[in-house]
Structure formats: C-alpha cells, structure tokens
Amino acid sequence: MIITENKSKRVVQSHDFNSVNCTIDAEDMRYVASLLRNNYSNTRLAVVREISANALDANLEAKSDRKIEVKLPTSMNPTFAVRDFGGGLSEEDVFGLYSKYGKSTKRDSNNYIGAFGIGKFAPLSYGDNFTCVSYHGGVKASYNVFVNEDDDTKIVQLHKEPSNEPSGLSIEVAVSEDDINEFKSVVQNFFKFFSDEEMPKFLGVEDNFIEKEEKILESKNDEWFILQSEQNYYSRHEAHVIMGRVAYPLDRHAINVDNFLEDNQRNNQTSNIVNNMLSMDGFYLRVPLGSVKLHHSRESLEYNKATQQKIVESLLRAVEEIQEIAKEKLADSEDLWEAKRNYARILNAMPYNMRSIFENSFEWQGMKIKSPDFHRDYQLADDLIITHSWKEDDPDARNGFKIRSQKENRVICQDNYLVMFQDLESSHGNNLRVRTLMNEDEDLQGVYIVHCKSNSAQNSVDHEWEFGKVDKKHVKYTSNVEKEKPNRSGIRKANGSRANIPLFMFNTDRGVYKNADHWKDASADLKSIDDDASSIDGNWDGQLIYVPIKNYKIDDEDMDLDAMKSRLSHINAIREEKDLDKLHIFGVRKGDVSKLGSAWINFKDFYLYFAKEIVTDNLKESKEIFNSIKIKKDDSENKLREFNNDLAQVFCLDIKFPKSHKITEAKNLWNSIDNTNSYACSRYVHYLYNFDFEWLNKTLSVKSSLKEILSKLNDIKTSYPMLIHFAVHYSSWRGMEKDVEKDVLNYISLCDGVGA
C-alpha cells in the first residue's frame, strides 16, 4: 500500500562506542506475534479488510483480468472466504514467506495495498484458526493456520491434490452464527467506495448487494466527495480519507491545521473552514497510495508531519474547488430571484458546519449572492411594509383553503412564491387578491406583499435589492389583480359550500373532528324564526341562544368549540335533573348577527345569567368555593403548598378527632380550600370570578383570611410534631390498622396535657 518511510539517516559519533543491533529472541517471538495478531479493535473489519486487500494485490501483481470473489457467510455455510486469481503459493512459499510475521514483497511499490506483512494473520484476531487454500502449478493445497496451546502460530498442510483450477489463494474463515449479519454489514461498508472495475464478485448475495450512495457534491477530478446518507445527528462527526480504496477516519484532534497554513490563511476563515471539514460527516478525501502513513494495524493513520501536511493541502484544494462549484451553480440562473433560490438549495443540501465555506463564493452576473432573500433595513420598518401571505389547507374554507398573513422583515426567494407590490393606497382586499392568484395557479403557495410608503423605501427596493433584475414572472401589482368575489347567489356549489345557509345548530354528537361538522344546517330564513322562537325546540324561556361564528369557529377568544360542547353538556345535565328540556345552541354567521331580533340572546349573556342562578341555588357550596379561590389568590408565595406532604396527609387519615378540637377546626378549613373543585357549582363560581367579580363578591360576601389558616396549621405542626412524621410514613392508602387511631388520639391527649 505504501512505501514506508526509510530515509537515510546520518549518525555522527564522537567516539568508537560499542554497539549492537536490536532483535527478537526466539523465546519472545510468541509474545510479539500475539501482539501483532491482536492489534485490531474491530476484528471482523480486520478480517474483511486485510484478506481482501491481499487478494486485490495478488490480482494486480499477476495482472489478472478476473475479479476477486468474496463469499458471504450464511446459516447453512457460516464461512467468509476471499478468492484471488494471482499466482498462488508453492509449498515452499507457504512454509517460508507466508509463515513469517512482517515479511512482505510489497514495500518497494506504491501500487499495492499491503506492506506490513502482518495482515495475512488478521483472521487469528477473530478466531483460533483459518484455512488457506493455494492453487499453484497445477496443485491445490490446503493449509490450516492456527494458534496452538502454547500461543505459537502454526501452519500445517491438510491436503494436496492435482487441480485444473486457476491459480490463486482462497482464505476461508469460520464465522460465528451470531456474526453472520455483522460480517455482511462490514463487507457492504468496506467495499462501498470501490469502482465498478475493482468491485469483487460477491457469492451468496443479491446483485445489488453493494448500494451506491448518493453524493451531495463531488470533485471534478474525483479528489473528494460528500455523501448524503451520513448527514445525521447520531454520526461520529469525522471526515475520512480513502487510500487504496480503503476509508480511514480522520482524527481532527491529531492534525494541527495552522502549522500548514500561510499567514494570510490563518488570519481569515480558512483555518476554521478546514477544521470544520475534518469533523464533517460524509466528507471523503481520496489520496494516492503512499501519500499518508498508516498505523501497522491499518485501522487508522499515523499523524506524522508529512501525513498532516498532505491532508491539509488536500482539504485546501477541496475548499477552492467547492467555491468554484458554488459560482458555477448560479451561472445558469435566469434572474436574481432564481439565483437566490439556487443559493438556498445548495446551502440547504450541505451540513451546517460546511456552509461557511461558501461565504463570498456565490456570484451571479458579477453580483455577490450572500443570502436567499431580500432583507429590509431596520430603519425602514415603518416605510417598507412586507406582508407574508400563505395558503393553509382547510376543508371548511372557501375553495378548500384559507389565507394566513403576518408581517415580515424580508422576502425569501423560493419556489411557488410571488411578490405583489402594493401600488394602491389602501391594503384593503389584499388577501382576496392573493386568493385570486392562488385560484389562477393551484401550485402557488405564498405571496409577499411589498408596500413602499416613501421614496427611501422605493430606493431601497430599486437599488439595494436591485429588484429590477428579478424577472417579471415573479412580480405582480395590486392594481392589476382583481379581488376574489365570493359566491353569494344562494346556489349551493358542487364542492359542498354552505355559504347560503345563515343558521346552524350546534352538533353534540361524538366523533366530530372538522369544524364544519360541529354544525347542522338549521334554516335559511332568520325572519321566520324570530317571529316564533318559543315554538322551536331547545329554546330558553322563549329565547334562542346563539354564538357568532366565522369559518365554522366561534368568534370569541374566550371560548372554542370544545369548550362550548363541555358547557352545553353540563348545562343540560343540570336541566335534566330538574326535569327541564335540553337547550340548543345556534350558530349565526358573524355578518348576520346584526339581523337578529329580540328573540335571540348571545350565549355569553345567557351563560352569565345561568351561572348566577346556579350560585344562588347553591349558596353554601359557592361560598366555600369563593373562599378557596380568594385564599389561593392571596397565597402568592405558595405557603399553603408547604403543608401538602405533612398536614394534608394527617387530614386524609381516617381518624375521628374530637369535634371541638383545634385539629378538627383546621382539618375542616383545609378541606374547604382543597376539595371545592368537586362541587357541581365550582365551574360557575370560577367563571363569575373572572367575568363578574363584583356581583359574586357582593352576593357571597365571604371574608377569607390566609393569615388565620396559616396560623392554625403552623400551630398544629408545633403542638404535635410526631403526628406529622407518622402521617408521612403511614399515608392514607395503607388503611388504618387495629388500635392505630387509639394510639394517635392518646398522643394528642398527651401533648395537650403537656401543653396545658
């Protein structure tokens, strides 16, 4: 793979000192061999990489026109095997060259992947043995390579026979059944960067076993590329270098980028860009064989000075080329709008930390493109008004969509968008004009409405934005766009429009999801209903209850359709208990409310009256609820919450405290605050508290005292300290055991006696 560095070194000695060459004794060889065999962190990858690399080298050396063959393990035959069509090995070579650690014939050439002479033993890092089958000189010879009980590496010939098979080697490794899928995955990842010419023939798998990955961007001369598939949050955040078809991760912490940059490069963004690229998932550099140094395990690089320099230089060339590609990507843009849109397309396809590379790189017709939008200067906020109007699907709305709008400070160039300049004085009807445009073009998703209210604003659009370079196909004017005219003919449209229906009745059925389905068609004649309201089912003492609706929603910020359903259900449950008929709620279009006569009452007015009626009928409970609300409102510092885990537990225990005792008094006070939401009238007291506090306060005339209840609660904690600890430990859910209540009451009596 690489001509390992072997530079001539001149050593000057001042005296003729004694010297000796360092070697390895025979008795230490098994230890050194073990270190070399087991120097891989990923043994499955080591098996695939090392024997595949050796097979490719053998084919190259023999100039074979056949592809190496890779057999994947299966449950029926759990063996991973690689067969090359090189020269094979004679028996003498197997027992000589092949048996020696560190022996290699490839160190004098950068044409071969292997160089260290230890990769052939990589299968021994995974298992205790593997098979080597050599086809050489018309003979097929099988050998078992294994580690014996003394930890020595041994090779023994198993079989030898004549053969007409093509020469070469087949390395066969037994695979654990649990690792079959893992080996397949390793093979897929290892070979994914091989060219079609170099790609092995895979046995036992489908033809498209190795899937080609989509590239976001790639070099014109194949020096680098960026993969789409590796852009995700969970990746390792590291780039790779490919040498000899093998990808090696780059350790960004091991490369001092600034050491290999010119002074002017260190002072600008170049250093940051290169460092970001080193940690960019999916970025791959291709380098020639021998141009970077490998660790002897071949799992990673050795980051000597030459290797670091090569990587930095390659990255710098990649930066330059990416910047050139950026310019070319905009060259074919038809106008400024499309140039900005293409700018966004390229940037959005890139990883976030790569986007700085493109700074000041985009040009179109001599213009620097720095953003995908036309941005308004903050000083023109009152003079240059930008309104973003967009389509939002809504089956209940006219033509199946409604228009949403909001003020913006920029116009974003994007597909299926237009700019409409407001050249009329008034903005009234602009959304209707947007609807007209969307009716004409169903693909149109949004419109930016731009209103220049001053010469300064117009000058900004003309000169700073250079909007004259935007093609007219992206531009409209309000004076040339008619407002959409709603169908008011009273004829029901084929698409199911209910525009001719002025009155609806609220639908209380379950399983209703669309807004329109909450309403049933009630009548087309408001006048006739007004004349005879008392005869209509669901009336309230001769009046009909209504809510104003718009787009089938209640036109009231304090109530939505779900709240309406809940309130109506509760009202009718109360009326049913009193043997009264159920009430109906009618929906009236907001524009028709003014047509209603005296027979109609707004739901808000009705609900206020109904709530007061419930409170008046339940004065005792209402006072407790009102008192609870007032105390909790006064408790802004949440002092009552401090008692939740102690006294609250005491009060939950089924202990009959004496009626006149201070514990009983405090318990009743606590429960009156804590349990009031269970009352049927609770929701109405809360409603009146928010919408007619004056009436509620006058009617109930409750004098609450947070100070008083806090004093009582603290007095109990002080007087009966062990009671608190008992309650926390015991808790109400366990139930009362025999004599527990008696013991508690005796403790209280004892404390009372001591206190007295």
N, C-alpha and C positions, 0 to 999 in steps of 0.2 A: 503494500500500500504506500509506503513512504520510504524514501532513503533516509534512514535515521541519521541524525547529526553525528558526524565523526570527523570534526575539524582537527587538523594537525595542531598540536599544542607544543610549544617550545618551553621546556622547563630548564631553568638555569640553576645549577647547584654550585655553591661556593666551595664545597669540599667533596671528595670522593667517598660519600657516605655509603654504608651498606644498604642494600635494597632487596626486595623480594616481590614477585607477582602474587596477587591475591587470588586464591582459587577456592574451590569447594571440595572438602574431603568426601570420600565415598560414603562414610558412615553418616554424613549430614545431608546427603543427597535426597533421601526420602522426605526429610523435613522441608527442604527447599522446594522439592517437587510438589509437596502438599500445598505450600503457599501459592505456587503458580497455578495449580489446579483450581484452587478455591478462592481466587481473587475477583470473583464476579458477584455483584449484588443482585442481579437478575439472571438466575441460572437458565431459565427457559429461553430468554432472549440470547444469552451467550451461546447456547446450543445452535439455535437457528442462525445467528449472525456468523459464527466462526466457521461452521462446516459449509454454509452456503458461500461465504467469501472464498474459502479454499477451493470449492468446486468451480466458481467463476474464474479464479486464477488458473486452475488446471485447464479449463477450456480455452482460455486466452493463450496460454503457453503453447498448447497443441494446435492453435488456430482452428479449432473445431467449429464446424458450421451448425452443430446441433445445440439446442438449448439444454441447460441442466434440467434435471427432473426432480421435483420436490413432491414427496408423498406425505400427505397429512394423516395423522393417526385417526382411527375410528374405533368404536367399541368392539367391532369384530376383529380388527387388527390394530392394536394400540402401539403402532410403531411410527416414528418420524424418521424419514430417510431422505438423503440427498444423493443423487447420482450425477457424476460429471462424465464427460467424454474426452478427457485428457489422455495422457499416456499411460495411466495406471502406475503401479509399483511392482517391481520384482520382489521376490522373497528377500533378496539381499538389501533392497532399499527399505522394506518394511522393518526388518530387524536392525538396520543400520540407521539411515537418515530419519525414518518416521518415528523411531523409538526414542530419539534424543530430544530432551527439552531444550528449547532455544535454538535448535538447528533449523535454518531456513535457507532456501536458494533464491529468495526474492528481494534481498536487501539492496541489491545493486541496481534496482529499477523502480521507477515510479509508475510502472504500468500495472502493477499487481496490488491487490488489496492487502494481502498478508505480508508480514515482515518479521514478526517476533518469534515465530517458531513454537508457540505455546497454545495457539488456538485449536490445534488438532486434538488436544486433550480436554477441550471445554465440556464434552459430554460427561466427563468424570466429575464435574462440579454438580451435575444434576443426579447422576446415578453412579453405581459402583462399577459399571461396565458398559461397553458398547461394541458393536460389530463393525469391522472394516472388511469390505469385500473388494478385492482388486482384480481387474480384468487386464491382463498384460501378457503379451507374447503368446496368445492362444491358450492361456491358462486362467481359470477362475480359482482364486484362493481366498478362503475366508479366515479371518483372524478375530480373536476375542481380545479386546483391550480392557484391562480391569485393574483394580486395586486390591491387593491381597490383604491377608490378616496382619501383615507387618507394615502396612501402609506403603508398600512398594508398588510402583506402576509396572505392570507386566503385559506382554503381548504373547499370545500363544496361537499357533496355527490350528484351525479346527478341521479344515477340509481343503482338498485341492483336486481339480479335475480339468480336463480339456474343455475349451469353450470357444464357440464362434461369435460370442457377444462382442460388441465394440469395446475397445479398450477404455479404461477409466476406473474411478473409485466410487463405491457406494458406501456411505456411512449411515448406519442404522442404529437408532436409539429407542429403547423401550420406554414408553410413556405411561405414567400412572393414569388410570381411568379418570381420576378427578381433574387431571390436567389436560384432557383432550381438547376441550373448548378453548382453554387458555393458549395452547400451542397454535391453534387456528388463528386466534386473535393476534398473537405475536407475529405470525407469518404475514398476515394482512398488513400490519403496521410497518414491518421491516421492508417489504417489497413495494410499498405504495409509491415510491419515488423512482422506481426502475423504468427505463424506457421500454417500449414495446419490443425492441430488438433484444434487450437484455433480460426481459421478463422470463422466468423459468416456465416450464410446462408443469402444471400442478395436477397431481393424480388424486383421484378420490373426491374431488370437489367440482362445483359447477364452473362453467366457463368464465363467468363474470365474478369470480371469487375475489379478485383484487379490484375494488372500485376506484376509479379515478375521481379525485376530489376537485371541487370547484375552486378556481383561483379568482380572487378579487382583483388582483393586479399582478402583472409579471413583467420581467425584464425582456427587452427585445433580443438580447443575446443569451438568455437563459441563465443569467448570473444570480437571480433571486426571484422569489415569488411569494405571494401571500395567500393562504388558504382560508376560505370562508368557514369551513367546518370547525375550526379551532378557536373561533371568537366567542368565548363564553366565560361566565363568571367563575366557574369552578376549575378552569385550567391552571397550569403551573406558572404562567406568566414568564415564559422563557422562549427566546428565539432558538433556531437550530442552524447548524452548518452541515451541509451534505458534502462528503468527500468519499469518492469511490462508491457512490450510490447509497452509502450508509449515512443516516442522520444522527448527529450528535448534539445534545443540548448545550447551549451556551450559558456559562455561569457569568452573569453580569458583574458579580462582585469580584471576579478574578481578573477583570480587564480594566486597566486604568486608561480610560479614553483620552484624557487630557495629555498624557505623555506622548501621544502620537498625532497631535493637532498643532497647526501653526498658531502663532499668537493671535492673529485676527479671527481664527476659528474658535478659540477659547473665549473670546470676548463677546461673541454673539451667541445665537441659539444653537449652533452646531453641536456643541458638547451635549446639551440636553436632548437634542433630537437623536443622536447616536445612542446615548444611554437608554432612551425610551425604546429604541428599536431592539436593543439587546433583551429587553423584557417583554417583547411583543409576541403574544401567542400567534402562531400561524405564519410567522415570518421565517423564511428559509433562504440561506445563502448557499450557493454552490461554489466550491473551491476545487482547484486541481489537486490530483493526488500528490502528496508530499508537501503541500504548501502550509499545512498546520501539523503540529506534533500531537500524537496520540499517547495516552496512557497505555501501559502494556496490557491492561485489561481490555482495551479498545471500547470501553464504555463511555469514556469522556476524553476531553482534550487535556494536554499539559500546557498550561498557560505561560510558556516562556516568552521572552520579548518578541521573537520572530512571529510566534503564533498570534499574540495580541496585535501586533502591527498589521499582519495580514487581514485579520478580522475587521479592524478599524478602517483600513483602506478600502476593503470591500463594501463596508457599510456606507462610507462617504460616497463611493461611486453610485451606490443604490439611491442615496438621497438625491444626488444630482439627476439621476435618470427619472426618479419619481416626479421631481419638479418639472422636468421636461415633458413627461407624460401629462401632467396636470395642464400645462399650456396647450398641448395638442387636443386634449379632451374638450376644450372650449372653442377650438378653432372653427368647428362646423356649426356652431350655434347661429341661428338665423337672426336673432336680435338680442338686445340686452336682457330681456326677460328670460329667454331660454338659456343665456349664458349663466345667469344667476341660478336658474333652476338646475342646470347641469353641475354647477359648483356644489350645490347641496347634495345632489345624487352621489357624487364622488366622495365627499366627506362623510356622508351617512353610511357608506359602504365600508369605511375604514374604522379600525379600532380607535378608541378615543385618544390614546396616547400617541397615535401616529399623525393626528391632524395638524400638529404644529409644523410638521414637515412641509405642509402646503402653504404656510404663511408667505405671502408676497410671491406666490408661484403662479397664480391664475391670471391669465391675461386674455382679453378679447378685443380685437381691433385696437391694440395699443393701450386699452384701459386695464387697470388693476382691478380684479374682482376679489373683494375681501369678505363678502357676505352674501347670503341668499336673499337679501331683502333690500328695500328702500327704507331707510330709517329717518325718522323725524327728529330734528334737533329739539332738545328740551325747551329752548327759548321760544319755540313756535307752537307750544302746546295749545294756546288759545287761538292761534291764527290758522293752523293747518290741522284740520279735523279729519281723523281717519276712523271710519266705522267698518268693522268686520261683520259681515252678514253671511251666515252659512245655513245650509239645508240640514234639517233634522227630521228624519222619518217619523211620521205619526199617522197611523191609520185613521185616527179620529179627525184629522185636519183636512182642509180642502186639498184635493188632488194628492192626498197621502203624505203631505209634508208640511212643516211649518218653518218659519224663518226665525233664527236666533241672531241677536246682534249685540255687539259690545264695542266700546271704544278701544283703539289700539294706538301704539306709537310707531308702527311700521307696517309696510306692505310686503308680505312674503311671496316670492315668486314660486309658484307651484302649479302642477297640472290641474286642469279643470277649474281654474280660477280666472276672474276678470277684474279689471279696475274700472270703476264708473266714477267719473268726475262730476261733482255736483255743480253744474253751471246755472242752476236756478237758485233764486234767493232762498226759497223755503226747502227744508228737508222732508216736509210732509209727503207721505206716499212713497218714500224711497224703498221701503221693504216690499211694497206692492210692485215696484219696478223690478226689484230683484226677483220676485215671483214670476214676472213676465219673462225675464231672461231664462229662468230655470224651466219654465214651461216650454220655451223655444228650444232649449238644449237640455235634455234629461241627464246628460253627463256632468253638467255644471254643478259644482259642489259649494262654491262660495264666491262672494264678491266683496272687494274692498271699495268702499265709497269714500272718495277724497274730496274735501271741500277746502279750497284756498280762499280764506276770508280777507287776505291782504296781499299787497304787492310782494312783500317779503316772502310770504308762503308760496306764491306763484313762482317767484325767482328761485326758491329752493328746489321746487319740482323741476323747473326747466334747466337749471344749471348744476346744482349739486347732485340731484338724482340723475340728471341727463335723460329725462323720461322721453325725450324726443327720439331716442334710439330704441324705444320699445315699439314693436310692430302694432299697427292699428287694430289687428285682430284680437289683441288683448285689452282693448280700450273701448269704453262706452261713455256716453254723456246722458245725464238725466233728462235733458231737453229732447233727446231722441228716443227715449224709452217710455212707452205707454205704461200707465199703472194697470195692474190686473183688475178686471172688473168681475166681482163675484156674481154668480148666477142668482138672480132674485126673481125669477119667473114663476116660482112656486111649483115648477115641474121637477119631480124627483129625478136626479141624474142616474145614469146607468151604473155608476160606480158606488151607489148606495148613499149619496149625500142626503142629509136630513135637514137641509137648510130651510125648507118650507115649514118645518114643524116648530111652532113657537112655544110649546109647553110640553114638559116631560114629567113623569112621576118617578121618584127615587125607587130603584130596584134593590130590595133587601135580600135577594136570593144569594146563596153561597156560590163559590166558584166563579165569581166575576172578577176579571182582571183588567180588561180595557176600560178606559174612562167612559167611552160611549155606552158600554154595556151596563153601566150603573143607572141608566135612564131608559125608561119605557116611553114610547110615544103616547101622549095623553089626549091632545086635542089640537085642532087647527083654528079654533075660534075662542079667543080670550074673552070677548064681549059676552057671549052666551054663558060662559062660566061665571063671570062676575055678577050676572043677573040672578043666578040661582045657586049660589055657593053652598047653602045649607043642605041642599039635596044631594051633594056629592059625597061619596064615601071618603072617610078619612079626614073630614073637616073638624075643626076645633071650635065648638060653640058657634057654628055658622061662619067661621072664617077659614080660609085656606092658607096653609103655611107654605112659604116659598123661600128658595135661595136663588140669588142671581148666579148664572153660570156663563162661562166663556170657554169655548173649546171643550165642553163637557166637564170642566173642572169648576169647583165652587169659587166664585170670585170674592174670596175673603181670606186674608192672610192668616186669620186665627183658626181656620177650620178647613180640613181637606175631606175627601170622600170617605176615607176610613174612619175619621173622627165622627162624621155625620152618621155612618152606619152604627157606630157604637152608641152614640147618644140616642138615636131613634129607637134602637133595640131596648135600651134601659128605660126610656120613657114609656114605651108600650108594655113593658113588663110590669111597671107600676100601675098603669091604667088597667091592665088585665086583672091585677089583684083587687082593684076597685070595681071590677065588672063593667069597665068602660070600653068603648070601641077603640080599635087601633087608629093611630093617626097616620096620615100620609104626608110626605114632603114632596113639593113640586119644584121642578127646576124651570126657571124663566130666563131666557137669554138676556144678557145684560142690557142690550139695546132696547128690549121690550118692557123693562121694569117700569118705565115712565107711563106705560099704557094701562097699568094695573089700577083697579078701583079700590073702594073702601073694604071690599070683601077679603082683601089679601093682607097678610101680616108676615113681615120678614122673620125668618127663623131666629135671628139673633134677639129680636124683641120678644118673640114667643118664649124662647129658652130662658130669658131673664125672668119673665113672669112665672114660668113653670118652676124655676129654681127657688124663687121666693116662696112659692106655695108649698114646696117640699120642706123648706126650712121652717116655715111657720107651723106645719103639721108635725114637725119633729124637733121641738124647741130644746128639749133636754140634751139629746144627742148632738144637735147642732152647736149648742153652747160648748160642749166638751171638745168638739172638733175645732171650733173657732179659738178656744183657749189653747189647744195644742198648737195650732198654726201660729198664733201670736207669740207663744213661748219659744218655739223653734226659730221664728224670725228674730226675736230678741237675742237668741243664743248665737251670735255671730262668731264667737270664738270656739264653738262646739264643745262647751264644757260638759253638757249632758252626755256626750259620747263617751266620756271617761268612765261612766258607770255601766256601760254595756256589758262588760265582761265580769262584773262582780255583783253589784246590787241587782242588776237585771236578772241574773241567774237566781238570786235569792227569791225574787218576786215570782219566778216561774215555778219554784218548788211548791209542791202541794202540802204546805204547812199551814195549819189553821192558827194564825196569830190572833191574840185577843182583840176584839173589835175596837176597844178604846185605846189600844196600844199605839205608840208613835210609828212602829213599823207598819202597822195596818194602814195608818193615815198616809205614810209615804208611798206604800205599795199602791193604794188607790190613786194617788196623784200621778205616779209613774205610768200606771196602766191607762189613765185618762189621756196621757200625752202620746203613749206609744201605740195604742191599739185602735185609734179612732178611724183609721182608714177602712176598717171592717164595716163601718156603718153604711147603710144604703144611701144616706143623705150626704156622705162625705164629698162626693164629686161636685155637688151643688153648692156646698159651703165654700169649697175651694174656688169654684167658678165665680161666685159672688165676691169673694175676697179680692179677685183680680179685676172684676168688671163693675161692681157696685159696693165698694167697701163702706161707704158712708151709710147706706141702708143697713148693711149687715151689722155694723158696729152699733148702730142706734137700736136695731131690733133685738140683738142678743145681749148687749150691754155687759160684756164679760170683762172682769178685772183680773188679769193674769199677772203673776209675779214670778219671774225667773229666779230672782234672788231668794224668794221664800222656799221654792222647791229645792234649790241647790243647798240651802241651809239645812233642810230636813234630811237630805240624802247624805250630806257630809256628817251630820250628827249621828246617823246610824252606823256609818263606817268607823267613826271614832268610838262609839259606845260598845260595839260588838265586833271587834277586829277579827276574831276567829270565824265568825259567821261568813264573812266574805271568802276566806280561804276554803271553807267547807263547800260553799256553793260552786266555786270554780272547779274544785276537784271532783265533786259529786255530779253535778249537772242534772238537769231535769229529765233528760231522755232515759236515764237508767231506772227511774222509778224509785219509790220510797220503800226501803227495807223496814222490817219489824223494829219497833222502838226508836227509829231514827227521829221521827217527829218529836217524840217524848224527850229525847236527849237534847235536841235543838232548843226546845222550849225551856228545859231546865237550865241550859247555858244562858239563855236570855234572862231568865229569872235571876240567875246568879249574878250576871253583870248588872242588872237593875238594882240588886241588893247592895252590891259593892259601890255602885254609883250613888245610892242613897246615903 
